[in-house]
Amino acid sequence: MVPISVLGDGIRRALSIALSVRKARNGLLLIDELEAGLHVSALDRLYPWLVDACIANNVQLVATTHSLEAVEVIARLAEGDKQREMAAYHLASPGSSHPLKRYTGGMLHRLVHEQGLDVR
């Protein structure tokens, strides 16, 4: 056992997210820059857990990212049975004729992994 204060930023960030999911039970959780403080190698383990935890706690998660690595992991999650639970939104620049674009989980997976589109 060690104090949380001596753990790295990534562990503290993951712990903060985990505790926030529980606190948001039956509600909404907003996370800005979902990948912030996390090493890229941790995303493959944290994100599937996060999706399952949100489903188990009846939490709607709204998260932002500019990280292509984070989008790729999320798109991989969207290829399985959770794809109907997930959606991604792209906010266009002001003045655009289509300021908001919604991608279903399956569509996000196809765009990122099959067509190589950068949806950040």
ABEGO torsion letter per residue (X at the ends): XBBAAABBAAAAAAAAAAAAAAAABGBBBBBBGAABGBBAAAAAAAAAAAAAAAAAAGBBBBBBBABAAAAAAAAAAAABAAAAABBBBBBBBBGBABABBBBBAAAAAAAAAAAGBBAX
